[in-house]
């Protein structure tokens, strides 16, 4: 287990916030600029949770920035609501509600289409603010007269009506925002958001409601934006209409890219660089309108040479040093005679399958009837009847194009069948989502590794285990991962079973192929499936790795129902008790391995020269 220092970030931030008003003025910053940096940094915290952690690039954050700010300003000016902080909080909550409604629409698409929808939404909000709602928002004039905050403590009244006192007010709320963001990142929700960034489809296949978590990140980012918008109105004494402009969203994206997405502190660093350079080009160099061109060139150079931003580059350098250290430690621990995977795991107990109250101890666990899948005029599977009993280890073979992988996708509900019915543990699962099916206890490993490459081995397994322990969706935003009963034990047991105990904190991108294949199986195993489907688990392995992985599969199969697809006939026949042969999308024959070896139809259709070799 790695040692963690959970409060280093908070302590460093406190020191930096205390030192900033004393140090930065000597570098050419005014207090007003520093205050603006804090607001943009707070704005960027929410955006970084959305983009840096959940992987959702939104160009519509100005809509929520302006909505929260305008609503708070309206309460304090037109509605004469006397409580400044309460107005800001209400504005942030309104922005969150708007974010929820917008997210329901925008998150129906992914990738570039999601980004384009957010661009359109930002433009819609800009139009509405300037036209239909101009009587409430002030239109192009904005809302003047926003008061500064003050708090009557009885024995003293705190007033934030100067640049220095306003800095203390904004620094406090930036720190609160950072602490909340750090708690979210360190929570189960934060872990799942990181998985969504890397591989959302695999996160869904491990039992997580990815739409629900994406919507959560979208709403959190909207609340942060709305709160920062309210603070902007308080800082300037009026709420400007340009908060709604697309340029605001663009600046936020660029500041986050400069500082480093996925770091939380990156947006603050990016805002510092951005605002300093914009002031320097305009007020010191007097570049006039060309300052944006020069700043754009600087942005391009920074992104090209520091692809993960300033903070990201520092993190990468630290990670590089850690990589060398892990390599040296691994070389020391692996020095000496080579131990096979089978021997290394001789004393490791198999992970038990999950049990439901309605489970049958015998009889069919899976029954497919008349399963057919058509893609236009192409028939991938046709009228397949397929029954697997509890505790059975079933093999599926067939030539390339026989429909094996398509059958697996239908059984795990990744693709819906054109016709037919699938019953798992007595329940019809036809048409269910892959997430719901995984929650029921049916999951698979993939032929091509589907891992979370930017996370460590332990973090990958943790994502899988969380789906089984917490269910498909839970908003435990401020819960520590260490406080979840059984999570660490489940992860450690899986690490031992797939022989990755020496690699728990190694990034997946650094693993060799054989270890990635074992981790791929481990992800499926960590969900505690009662039925495990393995799609070509031996593909691409060396002879030594195949022997070790066969030993792994034998251990996994104890007390669990397993279905395996593979082209390695010798290894597959050693593992399974019954084989189903597919040809041209249909079941050709079923039987014990010895029967399949000698079956003339199989030899003719698939095994080719086996008959001649046997003779």
VEXLOLO-937427 format. One record per residue (C-alpha): x, y, z. Coordinates in nm, 2 decimals, always signed. Layout:
N
(node (X; Y; Z))
...
END
This chain:
615
(node (+0.00; +0.00; +0.00))
(node (+0.13; +0.34; -0.09))
(node (+0.15; +0.60; +0.18))
(node (-0.08; +0.90; +0.12))
(node (-0.05; +1.25; +0.24))
(node (-0.41; +1.37; +0.21))
(node (-0.36; +1.72; +0.35))
(node (-0.05; +1.83; +0.16))
(node (-0.25; +2.00; -0.11))
(node (-0.46; +2.19; +0.14))
(node (-0.16; +2.30; +0.34))
(node (+0.03; +2.41; +0.03))
(node (-0.27; +2.61; -0.08))
(node (-0.30; +2.79; +0.25))
(node (+0.06; +2.89; +0.24))
(node (+0.03; +3.01; -0.12))
(node (-0.28; +3.21; -0.05))
(node (-0.12; +3.38; +0.25))
(node (+0.19; +3.46; +0.05))
(node (+0.03; +3.57; -0.27))
(node (-0.07; +3.93; -0.18))
(node (+0.28; +3.99; -0.05))
(node (+0.48; +3.82; -0.33))
(node (+0.28; +3.88; -0.65))
(node (+0.27; +4.26; -0.64))
(node (+0.65; +4.25; -0.67))
(node (+0.60; +4.05; -1.00))
(node (+0.38; +4.32; -1.15))
(node (+0.04; +4.20; -1.02))
(node (-0.22; +4.44; -0.88))
(node (-0.45; +4.33; -0.60))
(node (-0.74; +4.36; -0.84))
(node (-0.58; +4.13; -1.08))
(node (-0.50; +3.88; -0.80))
(node (-0.87; +3.89; -0.70))
(node (-0.98; +3.82; -1.06))
(node (-0.74; +3.53; -1.06))
(node (-0.91; +3.38; -0.76))
(node (-1.25; +3.41; -0.92))
(node (-1.13; +3.24; -1.24))
(node (-0.95; +2.98; -1.04))
(node (-1.28; +2.90; -0.85))
(node (-1.46; +2.90; -1.19))
(node (-1.20; +2.66; -1.32))
(node (-1.23; +2.42; -1.03))
(node (-1.57; +2.31; -1.14))
(node (-1.47; +2.30; -1.50))
(node (-1.16; +2.08; -1.42))
(node (-1.39; +1.83; -1.24))
(node (-1.60; +1.82; -1.56))
(node (-1.32; +1.82; -1.82))
(node (-1.00; +1.71; -1.64))
(node (-1.16; +1.43; -1.44))
(node (-1.48; +1.33; -1.63))
(node (-1.34; +1.40; -1.97))
(node (-1.63; +1.62; -2.08))
(node (-1.52; +1.93; -2.28))
(node (-1.79; +2.20; -2.24))
(node (-1.78; +2.54; -2.41))
(node (-2.10; +2.64; -2.24))
(node (-1.98; +2.72; -1.89))
(node (-2.04; +3.09; -1.95))
(node (-2.42; +3.02; -1.94))
(node (-2.39; +2.90; -1.58))
(node (-2.13; +3.17; -1.48))
(node (-2.37; +3.44; -1.61))
(node (-2.69; +3.28; -1.47))
(node (-2.56; +3.24; -1.12))
(node (-2.40; +3.59; -1.12))
(node (-2.71; +3.76; -1.27))
(node (-2.95; +3.59; -1.04))
(node (-2.75; +3.68; -0.73))
(node (-2.70; +4.04; -0.86))
(node (-3.08; +4.07; -0.93))
(node (-3.16; +3.96; -0.57))
(node (-2.92; +4.22; -0.42))
(node (-3.01; +4.51; -0.65))
(node (-3.36; +4.49; -0.80))
(node (-3.51; +4.27; -0.52))
(node (-3.33; +4.45; -0.24))
(node (-3.24; +4.12; -0.07))
(node (-2.99; +4.23; +0.20))
(node (-2.78; +3.92; +0.24))
(node (-2.49; +3.91; +0.00))
(node (-2.36; +3.56; +0.07))
(node (-2.70; +3.41; +0.07))
(node (-2.77; +3.57; -0.26))
(node (-2.45; +3.42; -0.41))
(node (-2.54; +3.08; -0.27))
(node (-2.89; +3.10; -0.42))
(node (-2.75; +3.21; -0.75))
(node (-2.51; +2.90; -0.75))
(node (-2.80; +2.67; -0.67))
(node (-3.01; +2.82; -0.96))
(node (-2.71; +2.77; -1.19))
(node (-2.70; +2.40; -1.07))
(node (-3.07; +2.35; -1.15))
(node (-3.01; +2.51; -1.49))
(node (-2.71; +2.28; -1.53))
(node (-2.92; +1.98; -1.45))
(node (-3.18; +2.07; -1.72))
(node (-2.91; +2.15; -1.98))
(node (-2.72; +1.83; -1.89))
(node (-3.02; +1.62; -1.96))
(node (-3.01; +1.75; -2.32))
(node (-2.64; +1.79; -2.38))
(node (-2.53; +1.45; -2.24))
(node (-2.75; +1.26; -2.49))
(node (-2.44; +1.29; -2.71))
(node (-2.07; +1.24; -2.66))
(node (-1.74; +1.37; -2.79))
(node (-1.75; +1.66; -3.04))
(node (-2.12; +1.65; -3.06))
(node (-2.15; +1.72; -2.68))
(node (-1.90; +2.01; -2.72))
(node (-2.10; +2.16; -3.00))
(node (-2.43; +2.13; -2.81))
(node (-2.27; +2.33; -2.52))
(node (-2.15; +2.59; -2.77))
(node (-2.51; +2.63; -2.89))
(node (-2.64; +2.65; -2.54))
(node (-2.39; +2.93; -2.45))
(node (-2.51; +3.13; -2.75))
(node (-2.88; +3.07; -2.66))
(node (-2.82; +3.20; -2.31))
(node (-2.63; +3.50; -2.44))
(node (-2.92; +3.59; -2.67))
(node (-3.18; +3.55; -2.40))
(node (-2.98; +3.77; -2.16))
(node (-2.95; +4.05; -2.41))
(node (-3.31; +4.03; -2.55))
(node (-3.61; +3.86; -2.38))
(node (-3.47; +3.90; -2.03))
(node (-3.30; +4.24; -2.06))
(node (-3.55; +4.40; -1.82))
(node (-3.42; +4.17; -1.55))
(node (-3.05; +4.14; -1.65))
(node (-2.99; +4.50; -1.77))
(node (-2.91; +4.39; -2.12))
(node (-2.59; +4.54; -2.25))
(node (-2.56; +4.76; -1.93))
(node (-2.56; +4.47; -1.69))
(node (-2.68; +4.52; -1.33))
(node (-2.50; +4.80; -1.13))
(node (-2.50; +4.86; -0.76))
(node (-2.41; +4.51; -0.64))
(node (-2.30; +4.56; -0.27))
(node (-1.99; +4.43; -0.11))
(node (-2.03; +4.17; +0.16))
(node (-2.03; +4.25; +0.53))
(node (-2.09; +4.03; +0.84))
(node (-2.20; +4.16; +1.18))
(node (-2.05; +3.94; +1.44))
(node (-2.20; +4.13; +1.73))
(node (-1.87; +4.26; +1.87))
(node (-1.73; +4.36; +1.53))
(node (-1.85; +4.41; +1.17))
(node (-1.64; +4.26; +0.90))
(node (-1.65; +4.47; +0.58))
(node (-1.49; +4.36; +0.26))
(node (-1.49; +4.70; +0.08))
(node (-1.12; +4.73; -0.01))
(node (-0.90; +4.53; -0.25))
(node (-0.71; +4.37; +0.04))
(node (-1.02; +4.28; +0.25))
(node (-1.18; +4.15; -0.07))
(node (-0.88; +3.93; -0.13))
(node (-0.93; +3.77; +0.21))
(node (-1.30; +3.71; +0.13))
(node (-1.22; +3.56; -0.22))
(node (-0.92; +3.36; -0.09))
(node (-1.14; +3.20; +0.18))
(node (-1.40; +3.09; -0.07))
(node (-1.14; +2.96; -0.32))
(node (-1.00; +2.75; -0.04))
(node (-1.34; +2.62; +0.05))
(node (-1.40; +2.54; -0.32))
(node (-1.07; +2.36; -0.34))
(node (-1.13; +2.15; -0.03))
(node (-1.47; +2.04; -0.16))
(node (-1.32; +1.96; -0.50))
(node (-1.05; +1.75; -0.34))
(node (-1.30; +1.56; -0.13))
(node (-1.50; +1.48; -0.44))
(node (-1.19; +1.37; -0.63))
(node (-1.09; +1.14; -0.34))
(node (-1.44; +1.00; -0.31))
(node (-1.58; +0.69; -0.49))
(node (-1.76; +0.94; -0.73))
(node (-1.42; +1.10; -0.81))
(node (-1.27; +0.76; -0.88))
(node (-1.55; +0.68; -1.12))
(node (-1.52; +1.02; -1.29))
(node (-1.16; +0.94; -1.37))
(node (-1.27; +0.61; -1.52))
(node (-1.52; +0.79; -1.74))
(node (-1.24; +1.01; -1.87))
(node (-1.03; +0.71; -1.98))
(node (-1.29; +0.45; -2.09))
(node (-1.66; +0.53; -2.03))
(node (-1.78; +0.21; -2.21))
(node (-1.57; -0.01; -1.99))
(node (-1.69; +0.18; -1.68))
(node (-2.05; +0.10; -1.79))
(node (-1.96; -0.27; -1.84))
(node (-1.83; -0.28; -1.48))
(node (-2.17; -0.18; -1.35))
(node (-2.16; +0.20; -1.33))
(node (-2.43; +0.43; -1.45))
(node (-2.21; +0.65; -1.66))
(node (-2.49; +0.89; -1.76))
(node (-2.57; +0.96; -1.39))
(node (-2.21; +1.03; -1.30))
(node (-2.16; +1.25; -1.61))
(node (-2.47; +1.45; -1.51))
(node (-2.34; +1.48; -1.16))
(node (-2.01; +1.63; -1.28))
(node (-2.20; +1.86; -1.51))
(node (-2.42; +1.99; -1.23))
(node (-2.12; +2.04; -0.99))
(node (-1.94; +2.24; -1.26))
(node (-2.25; +2.45; -1.30))
(node (-2.27; +2.52; -0.93))
(node (-1.90; +2.62; -0.92))
(node (-1.96; +2.85; -1.22))
(node (-2.27; +3.01; -1.06))
(node (-2.09; +3.08; -0.74))
(node (-1.79; +3.23; -0.92))
(node (-2.03; +3.45; -1.12))
(node (-2.18; +3.58; -0.80))
(node (-1.84; +3.66; -0.66))
(node (-1.76; +3.85; -0.99))
(node (-2.05; +4.08; -0.94))
(node (-1.95; +4.15; -0.58))
(node (-1.59; +4.22; -0.68))
(node (-1.68; +4.46; -0.96))
(node (-1.98; +4.62; -0.79))
(node (-2.19; +4.53; -1.09))
(node (-2.27; +4.22; -1.29))
(node (-2.13; +4.25; -1.64))
(node (-2.32; +4.11; -1.94))
(node (-2.00; +3.97; -2.09))
(node (-2.02; +3.69; -1.84))
(node (-2.26; +3.52; -2.08))
(node (-2.03; +3.56; -2.38))
(node (-1.87; +3.27; -2.56))
(node (-1.53; +3.44; -2.50))
(node (-1.57; +3.37; -2.13))
(node (-1.60; +2.99; -2.19))
(node (-1.31; +3.01; -2.43))
(node (-1.09; +3.18; -2.18))
(node (-1.18; +2.92; -1.92))
(node (-1.08; +2.63; -2.15))
(node (-0.75; +2.80; -2.24))
(node (-0.66; +2.88; -1.88))
(node (-0.73; +2.52; -1.78))
(node (-0.52; +2.39; -2.07))
(node (-0.23; +2.62; -1.98))
(node (-0.23; +2.53; -1.61))
(node (-0.31; +2.16; -1.65))
(node (-0.64; +1.98; -1.67))
(node (-0.70; +1.71; -1.41))
(node (-0.49; +1.87; -1.14))
(node (-0.74; +2.11; -0.97))
(node (-0.47; +2.37; -0.91))
(node (-0.41; +2.40; -1.28))
(node (-0.69; +2.64; -1.36))
(node (-0.56; +2.88; -1.09))
(node (-0.21; +2.86; -1.23))
(node (-0.35; +2.91; -1.59))
(node (-0.56; +3.20; -1.48))
(node (-0.25; +3.36; -1.32))
(node (-0.05; +3.33; -1.64))
(node (-0.34; +3.43; -1.86))
(node (-0.44; +3.75; -1.67))
(node (-0.08; +3.85; -1.61))
(node (+0.01; +3.83; -1.98))
(node (-0.31; +4.00; -2.09))
(node (-0.24; +4.29; -1.85))
(node (+0.13; +4.30; -1.95))
(node (+0.06; +4.30; -2.32))
(node (-0.21; +4.57; -2.29))
(node (-0.08; +4.80; -2.02))
(node (+0.30; +4.76; -2.03))
(node (+0.37; +4.68; -2.40))
(node (+0.06; +4.88; -2.52))
(node (-0.01; +4.63; -2.80))
(node (-0.36; +4.75; -2.84))
(node (-0.59; +4.51; -3.02))
(node (-0.31; +4.28; -3.12))
(node (-0.26; +4.16; -2.76))
(node (-0.51; +3.88; -2.83))
(node (-0.30; +3.76; -3.12))
(node (+0.02; +3.75; -2.92))
(node (-0.16; +3.58; -2.63))
(node (-0.30; +3.32; -2.87))
(node (+0.05; +3.25; -3.00))
(node (+0.18; +3.21; -2.64))
(node (-0.11; +2.97; -2.57))
(node (-0.03; +2.76; -2.88))
(node (+0.34; +2.74; -2.78))
(node (+0.25; +2.64; -2.42))
(node (+0.01; +2.37; -2.52))
(node (+0.25; +2.23; -2.79))
(node (+0.55; +2.21; -2.55))
(node (+0.36; +2.14; -2.23))
(node (+0.08; +1.91; -2.35))
(node (-0.05; +1.86; -2.00))
(node (+0.00; +2.22; -1.89))
(node (+0.23; +2.37; -1.64))
(node (+0.11; +2.17; -1.34))
(node (+0.07; +1.86; -1.55))
(node (+0.44; +1.89; -1.66))
(node (+0.55; +1.91; -1.30))
(node (+0.33; +1.60; -1.21))
(node (+0.48; +1.41; -1.51))
(node (+0.83; +1.48; -1.40))
(node (+0.75; +1.36; -1.05))
(node (+0.58; +1.05; -1.20))
(node (+0.89; +0.99; -1.42))
(node (+1.10; +0.98; -1.11))
(node (+0.85; +0.75; -0.95))
(node (+0.86; +0.52; -1.25))
(node (+1.23; +0.48; -1.23))
(node (+1.20; +0.40; -0.86))
(node (+0.92; +0.14; -0.92))
(node (+1.13; -0.02; -1.19))
(node (+1.43; -0.05; -0.95))
(node (+1.22; -0.19; -0.67))
(node (+1.05; -0.44; -0.91))
(node (+1.40; -0.55; -1.03))
(node (+1.51; -0.61; -0.67))
(node (+1.19; -0.80; -0.57))
(node (+1.20; -1.02; -0.88))
(node (+1.57; -1.10; -0.86))
(node (+1.64; -1.47; -0.81))
(node (+1.48; -1.78; -0.96))
(node (+1.17; -1.73; -1.17))
(node (+0.85; -1.85; -1.01))
(node (+0.56; -1.95; -1.23))
(node (+0.22; -1.79; -1.18))
(node (+0.08; -2.13; -1.07))
(node (+0.33; -2.16; -0.80))
(node (+0.31; -1.80; -0.69))
(node (-0.07; -1.84; -0.64))
(node (-0.07; -2.19; -0.49))
(node (-0.20; -2.06; -0.16))
(node (-0.43; -1.79; -0.29))
(node (-0.79; -1.85; -0.22))
(node (-1.03; -1.80; -0.52))
(node (-1.26; -1.50; -0.51))
(node (-1.62; -1.63; -0.45))
(node (-1.90; -1.54; -0.68))
(node (-2.17; -1.32; -0.55))
(node (-2.49; -1.49; -0.43))
(node (-2.85; -1.39; -0.45))
(node (-3.13; -1.51; -0.24))
(node (-3.30; -1.66; -0.54))
(node (-3.00; -1.84; -0.67))
(node (-3.04; -2.20; -0.78))
(node (-2.75; -2.43; -0.68))
(node (-2.81; -2.64; -0.99))
(node (-2.98; -2.62; -1.33))
(node (-2.94; -2.35; -1.59))
(node (-2.78; -2.02; -1.50))
(node (-2.80; -1.89; -1.85))
(node (-3.05; -1.99; -2.12))
(node (-3.06; -1.83; -2.47))
(node (-3.35; -1.92; -2.70))
(node (-3.37; -1.84; -3.07))
(node (-3.10; -1.58; -3.05))
(node (-3.05; -1.39; -3.38))
(node (-2.86; -1.08; -3.47))
(node (-2.88; -0.91; -3.81))
(node (-2.68; -0.61; -3.93))
(node (-2.88; -0.51; -4.24))
(node (-2.85; -0.80; -4.48))
(node (-2.57; -0.97; -4.28))
(node (-2.67; -1.24; -4.03))
(node (-2.41; -1.26; -3.75))
(node (-2.60; -1.51; -3.54))
(node (-2.91; -1.72; -3.64))
(node (-3.15; -1.89; -3.41))
(node (-2.90; -2.00; -3.14))
(node (-3.02; -2.21; -2.85))
(node (-2.76; -2.20; -2.57))
(node (-2.79; -2.34; -2.22))
(node (-2.52; -2.32; -1.95))
(node (-2.56; -2.48; -1.61))
(node (-2.44; -2.35; -1.27))
(node (-2.07; -2.44; -1.21))
(node (-2.01; -2.53; -1.57))
(node (-1.70; -2.43; -1.76))
(node (-1.81; -2.40; -2.13))
(node (-1.59; -2.34; -2.43))
(node (-1.70; -2.18; -2.75))
(node (-1.50; -2.23; -3.07))
(node (-1.54; -2.16; -3.44))
(node (-1.36; -2.01; -3.73))
(node (-1.32; -1.64; -3.77))
(node (-1.65; -1.48; -3.86))
(node (-1.85; -1.76; -3.70))
(node (-2.03; -1.51; -3.47))
(node (-1.86; -1.59; -3.14))
(node (-1.79; -1.23; -3.03))
(node (-2.13; -1.12; -3.14))
(node (-2.29; -1.39; -2.93))
(node (-2.09; -1.27; -2.63))
(node (-2.20; -0.91; -2.69))
(node (-2.57; -1.02; -2.69))
(node (-2.53; -1.23; -2.38))
(node (-2.38; -0.94; -2.19))
(node (-2.64; -0.70; -2.34))
(node (-2.38; -0.48; -2.52))
(node (-2.59; -0.52; -2.83))
(node (-2.96; -0.61; -2.84))
(node (-3.06; -0.93; -3.03))
(node (-3.27; -0.88; -3.34))
(node (-3.49; -1.17; -3.20))
(node (-3.47; -1.42; -2.93))
(node (-3.46; -1.43; -2.55))
(node (-3.19; -1.44; -2.28))
(node (-3.27; -1.56; -1.93))
(node (-3.00; -1.53; -1.66))
(node (-3.06; -1.68; -1.31))
(node (-3.43; -1.72; -1.39))
(node (-3.48; -1.36; -1.50))
(node (-3.53; -1.23; -1.86))
(node (-3.25; -0.99; -1.92))
(node (-3.32; -0.93; -2.29))
(node (-3.29; -0.56; -2.37))
(node (-3.13; -0.47; -2.03))
(node (-2.83; -0.24; -2.03))
(node (-2.48; -0.38; -1.99))
(node (-2.47; -0.19; -1.66))
(node (-2.77; -0.37; -1.51))
(node (-2.66; -0.71; -1.64))
(node (-2.32; -0.66; -1.46))
(node (-2.50; -0.56; -1.14))
(node (-2.69; -0.89; -1.17))
(node (-2.36; -1.08; -1.18))
(node (-2.29; -1.14; -1.55))
(node (-1.98; -0.97; -1.70))
(node (-1.69; -1.04; -1.94))
(node (-1.33; -0.97; -2.02))
(node (-1.26; -0.83; -2.36))
(node (-1.06; -0.97; -2.65))
(node (-0.89; -0.63; -2.69))
(node (-0.78; -0.49; -2.35))
(node (-1.03; -0.23; -2.22))
(node (-0.84; -0.08; -1.93))
(node (-0.81; +0.26; -1.77))
(node (-0.47; +0.34; -1.90))
(node (-0.40; +0.66; -1.71))
(node (-0.48; +0.50; -1.37))
(node (-0.28; +0.25; -1.17))
(node (-0.34; -0.12; -1.14))
(node (-0.50; -0.07; -0.80))
(node (-0.72; +0.21; -0.92))
(node (-0.84; -0.01; -1.21))
(node (-0.94; -0.29; -0.98))
(node (-1.10; -0.04; -0.74))
(node (-1.33; +0.09; -1.02))
(node (-1.45; -0.27; -1.08))
(node (-1.50; -0.35; -0.71))
(node (-1.69; -0.02; -0.65))
(node (-1.95; -0.12; -0.90))
(node (-2.03; -0.44; -0.71))
(node (-2.01; -0.29; -0.36))
(node (-2.20; +0.04; -0.42))
(node (-2.44; -0.05; -0.70))
(node (-2.47; +0.13; -1.03))
(node (-2.52; +0.49; -0.89))
(node (-2.46; +0.65; -0.55))
(node (-2.38; +1.01; -0.46))
(node (-2.13; +0.96; -0.18))
(node (-1.94; +1.27; -0.29))
(node (-1.76; +1.32; +0.04))
(node (-1.69; +0.97; +0.15))
(node (-1.34; +0.84; +0.17))
(node (-1.25; +0.53; -0.04))
(node (-1.09; +0.38; +0.27))
(node (-1.41; +0.39; +0.46))
(node (-1.60; +0.16; +0.22))
(node (-1.62; -0.19; +0.39))
(node (-1.45; -0.47; +0.20))
(node (-1.32; -0.25; -0.08))
(node (-0.95; -0.28; +0.00))
(node (-0.98; -0.65; +0.08))
(node (-1.15; -0.72; -0.25))
(node (-0.89; -0.53; -0.45))
(node (-0.60; -0.70; -0.26))
(node (-0.75; -1.04; -0.31))
(node (-0.79; -0.98; -0.69))
(node (-0.43; -0.85; -0.71))
(node (-0.31; -1.17; -0.55))
(node (-0.52; -1.39; -0.77))
(node (-0.39; -1.23; -1.10))
(node (-0.04; -1.21; -0.96))
(node (-0.01; -0.83; -0.97))
(node (+0.08; -0.77; -0.60))
(node (+0.41; -0.63; -0.71))
(node (+0.25; -0.38; -0.95))
(node (-0.04; -0.22; -0.75))
(node (+0.07; +0.14; -0.80))
(node (+0.21; +0.10; -1.15))
(node (+0.03; +0.30; -1.42))
(node (-0.14; +0.06; -1.66))
(node (+0.04; +0.22; -1.95))
(node (+0.37; +0.09; -1.81))
(node (+0.26; -0.28; -1.79))
(node (+0.38; -0.54; -2.04))
(node (+0.12; -0.71; -2.25))
(node (+0.09; -1.03; -2.05))
(node (+0.02; -0.83; -1.73))
(node (-0.23; -0.62; -1.91))
(node (-0.42; -0.94; -2.01))
(node (-0.42; -1.06; -1.65))
(node (-0.55; -0.72; -1.54))
(node (-0.82; -0.73; -1.80))
(node (-0.94; -1.06; -1.65))
(node (-0.89; -0.91; -1.30))
(node (-1.13; -0.62; -1.38))
(node (-1.41; -0.87; -1.47))
(node (-1.32; -1.08; -1.17))
(node (-1.33; -0.79; -0.92))
(node (-1.71; -0.75; -0.99))
(node (-1.76; -1.09; -0.83))
(node (-1.95; -1.23; -1.12))
(node (-2.16; -1.55; -1.09))
(node (-2.12; -1.59; -1.46))
(node (-1.79; -1.48; -1.62))
(node (-1.74; -1.46; -2.00))
(node (-1.38; -1.46; -2.12))
(node (-1.32; -1.35; -2.48))
(node (-0.99; -1.49; -2.61))
(node (-0.80; -1.45; -2.28))
(node (-0.49; -1.62; -2.43))
(node (-0.48; -1.40; -2.74))
(node (-0.13; -1.26; -2.82))
(node (+0.05; -1.44; -2.54))
(node (+0.38; -1.62; -2.54))
(node (+0.39; -1.99; -2.46))
(node (+0.51; -1.91; -2.10))
(node (+0.23; -1.66; -2.05))
(node (-0.02; -1.90; -2.19))
(node (+0.08; -2.17; -1.93))
(node (+0.05; -1.92; -1.65))
(node (-0.28; -1.78; -1.77))
(node (-0.43; -2.13; -1.80))
(node (-0.33; -2.18; -1.43))
(node (-0.50; -1.85; -1.35))
(node (-0.82; -1.95; -1.54))
(node (-0.83; -2.28; -1.36))
(node (-0.82; -2.10; -1.02))
(node (-1.09; -1.85; -1.13))
(node (-1.32; -2.13; -1.24))
(node (-1.35; -2.29; -0.90))
(node (-1.69; -2.22; -0.76))
(node (-1.79; -2.00; -1.06))
(node (-1.96; -2.05; -1.40))
(node (-1.73; -1.96; -1.69))
(node (-1.77; -1.94; -2.06))
(node (-1.45; -1.91; -2.27))
(node (-1.38; -1.82; -2.63))
(node (-1.03; -1.90; -2.76))
(node (-0.85; -2.02; -3.06))
(node (-0.59; -2.22; -2.86))
(node (-0.76; -2.56; -2.88))
(node (-0.52; -2.74; -2.65))
(node (-0.55; -2.49; -2.37))
(node (-0.92; -2.45; -2.41))
(node (-0.99; -2.83; -2.41))
(node (-0.78; -2.86; -2.10))
(node (-1.00; -2.60; -1.92))
(node (-1.36; -2.67; -2.02))
(node (-1.60; -2.95; -1.96))
(node (-1.82; -2.89; -2.26))
(node (-1.76; -2.72; -2.60))
(node (-2.01; -2.54; -2.83))
(node (-1.89; -2.51; -3.19))
(node (-2.03; -2.22; -3.40))
(node (-2.02; -2.21; -3.78))
(node (-2.16; -1.92; -3.99))
(node (-2.35; -1.79; -3.69))
(node (-2.52; -2.12; -3.60))
(node (-2.45; -2.39; -3.35))
(node (-2.29; -2.67; -3.54))
(node (-2.24; -2.92; -3.25))
(node (-2.20; -2.94; -2.87))
(node (-2.02; -3.20; -2.66))
(node (-1.73; -3.29; -2.44))
(node (-1.38; -3.19; -2.56))
(node (-1.29; -3.55; -2.67))
(node (-1.61; -3.58; -2.87))
(node (-1.54; -3.24; -3.04))
(node (-1.18; -3.35; -3.13))
(node (-1.31; -3.66; -3.31))
(node (-1.63; -3.51; -3.46))
(node (-1.61; -3.52; -3.84))
(node (-1.82; -3.21; -3.88))
(node (-1.59; -3.01; -3.66))
(node (-1.28; -3.14; -3.83))
(node (-1.41; -3.04; -4.16))
(node (-1.55; -2.70; -4.06))
(node (-1.29; -2.58; -3.82))
(node (-1.00; -2.81; -3.71))
(node (-0.89; -2.88; -4.06))
(node (-0.59; -3.11; -4.05))
(node (-0.64; -3.26; -3.71))
(node (-0.78; -3.58; -3.86))
(node (-0.47; -3.62; -4.08))
(node (-0.24; -3.54; -3.80))
(node (-0.41; -3.79; -3.57))
(node (-0.37; -4.06; -3.84))
END
